Amino acid sequence: MTYALRRDAGGRTRTGGNALKTIRRIGVAVAGLVTALALAVPAGAASRSGGDPITLPAPTGPHPVGWEELHLVDRDRPDPWAPPAPRELMVSVWYPAAAARGAAVPYATAEESRLLLEQMEGTDGLPPDTLTRVRTHARAGAPPLRARHRLPLVVLSPGLTDPRWMLTSLAEDLASRGYVVAGVDHPYEAAAVTFPDGRVATCRVCDGGDQGEKVVAGRVQDFAFVLDRLKGHTRYGRMIDHGRIAAVGHSIGGAAAAAAMLADRRIDAGIDMDGSFRPPLARDLARPFLMLAADAHGKHGGNWNDTWAHLTGWRRWLNVPGMAHRSPSDVPFIAEALGLRTQALPGARCVWIVREYVAAFADRHLRHRNRPLLNGPSPRFPEVHFVGPATARTPSAHR
């Protein structure tokens, strides 16, 4: 069974062709998980998604994972997409726990699942609540690990239209390895953000217009506000080492991670997972930065070349040709569990690659541990290529 779809690297918006052209200019995907599901829908996919649970890959670290949801309101800043209302953020905090106690953390609500699915053509066979059947490993309110020292923090920013839980597999794995992870929802930039009082903010950015730089600028402020609030938090203020912080983003979230590093000295290291920079860095960034590209790294063109030239600290540019744009998120694993294939590499392999390289980077730059995986090609991961433009110094020139 095949479908005639209008799509870019990540999918379509509800406004059709004009919005698609806009999103192509932005250089980010706009339809989250649903887009990947629509790439191919074989016979039987609808019945597979109709009732069986889909369990995300188990975290690989030694600790159980706890989880808490925070509702943060910045009353000093109007929401850029819904003024004059104040900017509200929903944040998931994953952390290493002392024991796996508490209720299992849900993945998506029925409404969040529906709002993602209805953005796509060709998914009529998928029940609207398909994503509610995804199972996670974190436990809500689990007792935090009593560590001897404060723990490093990783802040995650998802791609355009993606809610924060689309990076759950990566977040749970980092928390199991001893990191506190804050996944940030950016309201009106995601298909659905649910607030505690039941309000659901839908994606206003997706309705058209070249908004890439405005999205990045707003997320830079979101990063800063989250760091401010976590520092003063009754639990996390004491748990987190505020001198060891990394910003990691997927798609436009990766562009925001780089821009946030330039604006905020508190962020020690950053990762862009397959996102075009909006705009490319115009001044030097002397702190560690990793660029992880899916598919053909040349698709970012001068955008990545220009930014690479301004990375003057430790830097790496990795390319995984078998991955697609959605592969750094939970998409490839969930899609494959539904009987779909969205990239050349198996979904579980994509999860493993992203987890290992992100953790190696965080270990090296937040914990100062030797991680040879980042020194060059590895026989464990032959799919991962170390690259660098001919006009720039090679990655090995920076340690």
C-alpha positions in Angstrom: 0.0 0.0 0.0 1.4 3.4 -1.0 0.4 7.0 -0.4 0.8 10.1 -2.4 2.2 12.5 0.2 3.3 16.1 0.1 6.4 16.1 2.3 9.8 17.5 3.0 12.5 15.9 5.1 10.1 15.7 8.0 6.6 16.0 6.6 3.9 18.6 5.9 2.1 21.3 7.8 -1.6 21.8 8.0 -1.3 24.8 5.6 0.1 22.7 2.7 2.5 23.7 0.0 3.4 27.3 1.0 4.2 26.2 4.6 6.3 23.4 3.2 8.4 25.8 1.2 8.9 27.8 4.3 10.0 24.9 6.4 12.4 23.9 3.7 14.0 27.3 4.0 14.1 26.9 7.7 15.8 23.6 7.2 14.0 21.7 9.9 11.4 19.0 9.9 7.9 19.9 10.9 5.8 16.9 11.4 7.5 14.9 14.1 6.7 11.3 14.5 3.7 11.3 12.2 5.8 12.2 9.2 8.0 9.2 9.6 5.0 7.0 10.0 3.7 8.2 6.6 6.8 7.4 4.6 5.6 3.8 4.2 2.5 2.2 5.6 2.5 -1.6 4.8 -0.5 -3.8 5.0 -1.2 -4.8 8.6 0.4 -1.7 10.1 -3.0 -0.4 11.4 -3.7 -3.7 13.2 -0.2 -3.7 14.7 -0.7 -0.2 16.1 -4.2 -0.9 17.3 -3.5 -2.4 20.7 0.0 -3.8 21.4 2.3 -1.6 23.6 5.6 -0.4 22.3 8.3 -0.3 24.9 11.3 2.1 24.3 14.8 0.6 24.6 15.8 0.2 28.2 18.4 2.7 29.6 21.9 1.3 29.7 23.3 3.0 32.8 23.4 1.5 36.4 20.7 3.7 37.9 16.9 3.6 37.8 15.3 6.7 36.4 13.0 9.2 38.1 10.9 11.8 36.5 9.1 15.0 37.4 7.2 17.6 35.4 7.7 21.3 36.0 5.4 24.1 34.9 7.5 27.3 34.7 6.1 30.8 34.1 8.3 33.7 33.0 6.1 36.7 34.1 8.8 39.1 32.9 8.6 38.0 29.2 5.6 37.9 27.0 5.2 34.8 24.9 6.6 35.6 21.4 3.7 33.6 19.8 0.9 34.6 22.2 1.4 38.1 23.6 0.7 39.6 26.0 0.4 36.3 27.9 3.6 35.4 29.8 5.9 32.7 28.4 5.0 29.4 30.0 7.2 26.3 29.7 6.6 22.7 30.4 9.8 20.8 31.5 10.4 17.1 32.1 13.2 16.4 34.5 14.7 12.9 34.3 17.2 12.0 37.1 19.1 9.0 38.5 16.9 7.4 41.2 17.7 5.4 44.3 15.0 2.9 43.5 12.5 2.3 40.7 9.5 3.3 42.8 6.4 5.3 41.5 4.0 5.1 38.7 5.3 4.5 35.1 5.6 7.8 33.2 3.2 8.0 30.3 4.5 8.9 26.9 1.7 11.0 25.2 -1.8 11.8 26.1 -4.6 10.9 23.7 -5.0 14.5 22.7 -1.3 14.9 22.0 -1.3 11.8 20.0 -4.3 12.9 18.0 -2.8 16.3 17.2 0.3 14.8 15.9 -1.4 12.2 13.8 -4.0 14.6 12.2 -1.3 16.7 10.7 -0.5 13.9 8.2 -2.1 12.5 5.1 -2.2 8.8 4.6 -2.4 7.7 8.2 -6.1 6.8 8.4 -5.3 3.3 9.5 -3.6 4.5 12.7 -5.8 5.0 15.7 -5.7 8.6 17.0 -4.3 7.4 20.3 -1.5 5.3 18.8 1.2 7.1 20.7 -0.4 6.5 24.1 0.7 2.9 23.7 4.4 3.8 23.9 5.9 2.6 27.2 8.8 4.4 29.0 11.1 3.3 31.8 11.1 6.3 34.2 9.1 6.4 37.4 7.2 9.5 38.5 8.5 10.9 41.7 11.1 8.1 42.3 13.4 8.9 45.2 16.6 10.7 43.9 19.9 9.0 44.1 22.0 10.2 47.0 25.2 11.0 45.1 28.4 12.0 46.8 28.7 15.0 44.4 26.3 17.2 42.5 25.4 15.9 39.1 26.0 17.4 35.6 22.9 18.8 33.8 21.9 18.2 30.1 19.2 20.4 28.7 17.3 19.0 25.7 15.5 21.0 23.0 13.4 19.1 20.5 12.8 19.9 16.8 10.1 22.1 15.4 6.6 20.6 16.1 8.1 18.0 18.4 7.1 17.8 22.0 9.8 17.2 24.6 8.9 13.5 25.1 10.0 12.8 21.6 13.6 12.6 23.1 12.6 10.3 25.9 14.9 7.4 25.0 18.0 9.6 25.0 16.9 11.4 28.2 16.2 8.2 30.1 19.6 6.8 29.1 21.5 9.9 30.2 19.7 9.9 33.5 20.5 6.2 34.1 24.2 7.1 33.6 24.1 9.8 36.3 23.0 13.0 34.6 20.1 15.3 35.4 18.2 15.9 32.1 15.8 18.7 31.5 13.6 18.3 28.4 12.0 21.6 27.4 8.7 22.0 25.6 8.5 25.2 23.6 4.8 26.1 23.4 3.3 27.1 20.1 6.4 25.5 18.4 5.2 21.9 19.1 2.2 20.1 17.8 0.8 19.9 21.4 2.0 21.2 24.8 -0.3 20.3 27.7 -0.4 22.6 30.7 -1.4 21.4 34.2 -4.9 23.1 34.0 -5.7 21.1 30.9 -5.0 23.8 28.3 -3.3 22.5 25.1 -1.1 24.8 23.1 -0.9 23.9 19.5 1.7 24.8 16.9 1.3 28.4 15.7 4.7 28.5 14.1 3.7 25.8 11.7 1.1 28.0 10.0 3.7 29.6 7.7 6.3 32.4 7.5 10.0 32.1 7.7 10.2 32.1 11.5 13.5 30.2 12.0 15.6 32.9 13.5 12.7 34.1 15.8 12.3 30.5 17.0 16.0 30.2 17.8 16.0 33.6 19.6 13.1 32.6 21.7 14.6 29.3 22.6 17.8 31.0 23.8 15.7 32.9 26.3 13.9 29.6 27.2 17.2 28.0 27.9 18.3 30.8 30.2 15.0 30.9 32.1 15.1 27.1 32.7 18.7 27.3 34.0 17.6 30.2 36.3 14.6 28.3 37.7 16.5 25.0 38.2 19.2 26.8 40.1 16.6 28.1 42.6 14.6 24.9 42.7 14.1 23.2 46.1 15.2 19.8 44.8 17.3 20.4 41.7 19.1 23.4 43.0 21.0 21.1 45.3 21.2 18.1 43.0 22.7 19.9 40.0 26.3 21.0 39.5 25.6 24.3 37.9 29.2 24.5 36.7 28.7 21.5 34.4 26.0 22.1 31.9 25.4 20.9 28.3 22.8 22.1 25.8 21.7 19.4 23.3 19.2 19.9 20.6 17.6 18.1 17.6 16.9 20.0 14.4 16.2 23.6 15.2 16.8 22.7 18.8 20.4 22.1 17.8 20.7 25.5 16.3 19.2 26.9 19.5 21.8 25.0 21.6 24.7 26.7 19.7 23.1 30.2 19.9 22.4 29.7 23.6 26.1 28.9 24.2 27.1 32.2 22.6 24.6 34.0 24.8 25.0 32.2 28.1 28.4 31.4 29.6 26.8 28.9 32.0 26.5 26.4 29.2 29.8 24.5 28.9 29.3 22.3 25.9 26.7 21.7 23.1 25.4 19.3 20.5 23.5 20.0 17.3 21.7 16.8 16.1 21.0 17.3 12.4 19.8 20.9 12.5 20.6 23.8 10.2 22.0 26.8 12.1 19.6 29.7 12.1 21.6 31.8 11.6 25.1 30.3 11.1 27.4 31.3 13.9 28.9 34.7 13.1 31.4 34.8 15.9 33.8 32.3 17.5 32.6 29.7 20.0 35.6 28.4 22.0 33.7 25.8 24.0 33.2 22.1 23.0 30.7 21.5 20.3 29.5 18.4 18.4 27.7 18.4 15.1 25.9 15.1 14.4 24.6 14.9 10.9 22.2 12.3 9.5 21.9 11.3 5.9 24.2 13.2 3.5 26.0 15.9 5.6 26.3 18.0 2.5 22.6 18.9 2.7 23.4 21.6 5.2 25.8 23.1 2.7 27.5 26.4 3.6 25.3 26.6 6.7 27.4 24.0 8.5 30.6 25.0 6.8 30.2 28.6 8.0 29.5 27.5 11.6 32.3 25.0 11.6 34.8 27.7 10.9 33.7 29.6 14.1 34.0 26.5 16.3 37.4 27.3 17.8 37.4 25.0 20.8 37.1 21.2 20.8 34.9 20.2 17.9 33.7 17.2 16.0 31.5 16.8 12.9 30.0 13.3 12.6 27.9 12.0 9.7 25.8 8.8 9.8 24.6 8.2 6.2 22.1 5.5 7.3 20.1 7.8 9.5 17.3 10.2 8.5 16.5 13.6 9.9 14.1 12.1 12.5 16.6 9.4 13.7 18.0 11.3 16.7 14.5 11.2 18.3 12.3 8.3 19.2 10.8 8.1 15.7 12.8 5.3 14.1 12.3 2.9 17.0 8.5 3.5 17.3 8.0 3.6 13.6 9.8 0.2 13.2 7.7 -1.3 16.0 4.6 -0.3 14.0 6.0 -2.2 11.0 7.4 0.8 9.2 11.0 1.6 8.1 12.0 5.3 8.0 15.7 5.0 7.4 18.4 2.5 6.2 19.6 1.7 9.7 17.4 -0.3 12.1 15.6 1.8 14.7 17.4 0.2 17.7 20.7 0.8 16.0 19.9 4.5 15.6 19.0 4.7 19.3 22.3 3.0 20.3 24.5 5.3 18.1 22.9 8.5 19.4 23.0 7.4 23.0 26.6 6.3 22.9 28.0 9.4 21.1 26.0 11.9 23.1 27.0 10.2 26.4 30.6 10.1 25.3 30.6 13.8 24.6 28.9 14.6 27.9 31.3 12.3 29.8 34.3 13.9 28.2 33.3 17.6 28.7 31.2 17.5 31.8 33.0 14.7 33.7 36.4 15.0 32.1 36.6 11.4 31.4 38.6 9.9 28.5 36.3 8.7 25.8 38.3 7.3 22.8 35.0 6.9 20.8 35.3 10.6 20.0 38.9 10.4 18.7 38.2 8.8 15.4 36.3 6.1 13.5 35.4 3.1 15.7 34.9 -0.6 14.6 31.9 -0.6 17.0 30.2 2.0 14.9 31.4 1.7 11.3 28.3 3.7 10.2 29.7 6.9 11.9 32.0 9.0 9.7 34.3 11.7 10.9 34.1 14.6 8.4 35.2 18.2 8.0 35.1 20.7 5.2 38.2 21.1 3.1 38.2 24.8 3.9 38.5 24.2 7.6 41.0 22.6 9.9 40.3 18.9 10.4 38.5 17.9 13.6 41.6 16.2 15.0 43.2 19.6 15.2 41.1 20.3 18.3 41.4 18.2 21.5 
